[in-house]
Amino acid sequence: MTVGIVYDERYLAHDAPGHPERAARLSAVREALSAAGLWNRLTPIPVRPAEEADLARVHSPEHIERVRRTAEAGRTVWFDADTYACPASAEAAYLAAGGVCAAVDAVIDGAVSSAFCAVRPPGHHALRDRTMGFCLLNNVAVAARYAQAVHGIGRVLITDWDVHHGNGTQAIFYSDGDVMYVSTHQWPFYPGTGAADETGEGAGLGLTLNYPLSDGDGDEQFLAALDDGLSQAEDFGPEFVFISAGFDAHRDDPLAGLAFTRDAYAEATRRIRRLADRTARGRIVSLLEGGYDLDALGRSVAAHVAALVEPLPSE
């Protein structure tokens, strides 16, 4: 398997002292991939900033302008108690969203079979017109719409295993008949969305699948929920698969209470790959969301990427 990597040193410039969503997260990811012998096996994908048109398919003009103008503030701007932008954050956010779009290009053009995007700031809490939960731009939503608008992809699956429900992604696609959203997450927990009865509306009815997990739930509960979601996704028949890959459901993460292990992330990756092989020509783009214990984050990403790189075991 030829697996691409999206990474850029400019992602590290988005930083605020003492904040859990910090530059050291990406350094830990790169070090773990290198230590596992994976970094040099990955194909670099050049990063570019997202175009305004790419962002406008997802976000309001006012929201895009608010993010852009933080570069001119000359100080760190706090949108809420959790979400900041320093003067370098707007560039990092544009490069994160654009980097995932570049990964879509590389996968569809056949330069790589799949890709992992080590990007930040994360994105799945960002709403159409609001930053939230460490997120400025909704990277996975921008890339999904890009795949549809630029490459003619029809049905898209977004799987999200971050410990926090991806309320922004859900809201953006809640009434969309061409995007299925499957989320496992701790419940009840921030941001307060993601109940099992939130299933979409209009053309999107039945295409939002939420699997709330309880404090202390681990690998068994996670993989059972994922299996149910993937079985329904197979009927949907996605042509492209995204993974909002947060690793803060790991048992060592300080911000939450689930108890996943790195082995579960590897197995979840293999199961998603099998689905993608059957319906989407194997096309997967995975992108980093949460994960705040540096050691657990690094080991979990390495397990995830190894499961993208290595041949699938026989079933």
N, C-alpha and C positions, 0 to 999 in steps of 0.2 A: 504494500500500500504506500502510495506517495501522499504524505500528509503535509499540508501547509501550516505555517506558523505566521501569525500577525503579531508583531511586537515592534515597539518604537520607544527609544529613550525619552521622547517628549511626553510620554504618558506619565513619567515619573515626576514631572514638574507640577502636576496637579497634587497639591499637598497642603495640609494644615497641621501645625504641631498638636500632637496628642489625639488626633482623630483616628478612629479605628480603620477607616478607609484611606490607607496611607501608601506612599510610594514603595515602602518595604515589601508590600504584598507582591508586587511584580518581581522584585529582586528575588524573593523567596521562590517564586514560580520558576524563574529562569535557572536559579541555582539547583533546584530539585530536578528539573529536566536535564540539566547538564550532568548531575551526579548519577542519574539513572541511564546515562548514555543515549538519551533521546534527542537532545537539542540538535546535535549534528546530523541526525537522521531526518530532520524536518526541513521542508523547503520554504525559505523565506518568501513572504508575499509583500511586495512594496506597499507602503501605507500612503494614503492620500486623504486630504480632508473631504468630508462629505460636501456635496454641492447643496446650494440652497434648495434646489428642486427636490433633492433626495429627502431633506428634512421636512419640506413643506407637504409631502405626502402623508406625514404623521403628525407634525406639530403646527400650531397656529403661528402666523407671522409674528404676533406679539411675544410668544414664548421664545422663538428663535432669536428675536432682537434682544430680549432680556438676557439670554445666555451670552450672546455676542458682546453686549456692552460691558460685561464684567471684565473684559480684557482692558478696558479703558479706565477702570475705577481706581487703579493704583493701590489697591488694598484687597484684603479678603472680604468677600461679600457673603453674608449668611442669608439664605432664602428662608430657612427655618432652623430649628435647633439642631437638626441633623445634617443639613445639606449646605455645602459651602462652594464658593468658587474663588480661587485666588487669581491673580492676573494671568497666569498661564493656563487656567482651567478651560477656557473657551476653546483654545487651540487643541488641547488634549481631547476635549469632548468631540470636536469636529473630526479629529483624527481617529477617535475610537469608532464613531459611526461610519466614517469613510473606510476605515480599515476592514470592518466587517463586510461592507459592500465590495471591497477589493477581493475579499475571500470568496464571496459569491461568484464574482467574475472568474476567479481562478478555478473554482470547482466546475462551473458550467463550461468553461472553455477547455477543460480537461488537463490543465496544467498540474492539478493535484486532484486526488480522489476525494479528500475531505480536508477540513482545516480546523485548527484551534486558534482562537483569537485571544491573546493575552492583552486585553485592553482595559483601560480605565479612563475616566470614571465609569462605573457600572450604569445600567440603564433601565432595568425592568420595572422600577417604580415610577419613572417619568411619565406623566400624563400628557395629553395633547397640549395643554396650556399651563403646566405646572411642574416645577422640579419637586423632588420628594425622595426621602430615604436614601441619601447619598447620590442620587441619580439626576443628571442634567438633561441628557437626550436619551430617548429609548432606542438603544443600539439595535436590538433584535427586531423591533418593529420597523425601523428605517430599512434594515437589510431585507426583511420579508417583502415590504412594498417595492423595494428596488428590484428584487428578483422577479416580481410579477410585472412591474412596469417596463423594465429595461430588457429582461430576458424572456418575457412571455410565459413565465411559470404560472400555472393555474392554482392548484391546491398546495397549500403550505401547512406543515405541522410545526408547531413550536412546543417543545417539551421544556419544562422549567422545574428543576429540582432544588432550587435555592430554598433555604429554610423559611424565608419570608415569601408570602404570596406576591406574585408579580401583578399587582393591581393595575399598573399602567398598561402593560401588555394586554391584559384581559379587557380593559375598558376600550382600548383602541380597536380591538377586533371583535367586540361583543356581539355585534349584529352583522358580522361578515360571514358570508357563506363559503368563502374560499380559504379561510384560515382556521385551523383547529388549534386550540390551546389546551395543553394537558399539564396540570401543576400538582406536585406534591409539596406540602408545606406544613409547618407546625400550626396548630389551631387550638385555642384562640391565641392570636399573636399579632404583632405588627404586620401589616397595616390595618388589620381588622376586616379585610375582605377574604374571599376564597372559601366561602361555605359551599357545601356539597350541592345545595340547591341553586347556586349561581351557574346556570347552564347555557347562557346566551339568550338572544332574543331575535325576532324577525328571521331573516335568512340565516342567522348564526345560531338559531335555537338548536341545542344539542351538541354544539361544537366547542363549548367551553366545558372542560372536565376537571373539576377540582377534587382533590383527594386530601382532605384535612387529616393530619396525623397528630397524635397526642404526645405530650411531654414524655420523653423516655422511649418512644418508639424508635426502632432501629432498622437493620437491614431487611429483616423478614417483611415487616409492614411496608417498607418503602418499595421493595421489589414486587410485592403482591399488588400494590396500588398501580405501579408502573405497568405491570402486565395487563391489568384491566384497561388502562388507558390506551396501550398500544394495540390491544385487540380491537378496540373501537376505531382507532386511527387507521388500522389496516382496511377496514370497510370504507373509510373516508378516501383512502388512496392518495396520500400526499406525493407530490412530485419533487418536493425539496423539504429537508428536515433541518430545523435549527434546534440547538440545545442552549437554553439559558442556564449555564453551568455555574451555579453557586455552590460553594463547598462549606457553607456555614451550618449545615445539618450534621457535620462531623461531630462525633462524641466529645472531642476536645475543644470545640469552638466556644469562646466565652460569651457570645451574644445570644445563645439560644439553648434549647433543651432536648433536641433530638440526638440520636446515638448511632448515626451511620458510621461505617468504616470505609477505608479506601477500597476495600474489596468490593463493596456494594457499588461504588461509583464505576469501577471497572466492569462489573457485571451489567449494570444498567447501560453502560456504553455499548457493550456487545449486543444487548437485546435491541437497542435502538438501531444499531448497524444492521441487524438482520431485517428489521422492518424496512429500513431505507434501501437495502439491497433488493427487496421484493417489489417495492412500489416506486422508488425514487432514484433508480440507477446508482444507489449507494451515496447519493449526494447529501452530505452533512456539513454544516458549519456550526461549530460550538464556540461559545463566547463566555468569557469570565464574568460572573456576577459577584456574589459575596464570598466570604471566607476570611476569617480574621485571626485565627491562630496560625502563625506563619509556618510552623512545622507541619501541622495537619493540612494546611492549604497546599504546601509544596508537594507533600506525599500523595495527596488526593489527586492533584492535577497530573502528576506523573503517572498514576495508575490509570486515569482517564485517557491520557494521550497514548499510553502504551496499548490500551485497548482499541484505539483508533489505528495504530500502526501495525500491530501484530495480526497475522491471519486469524480469522474466526475459527475456534475449535469446532469440530464436528458435533452436531446435535445428537 
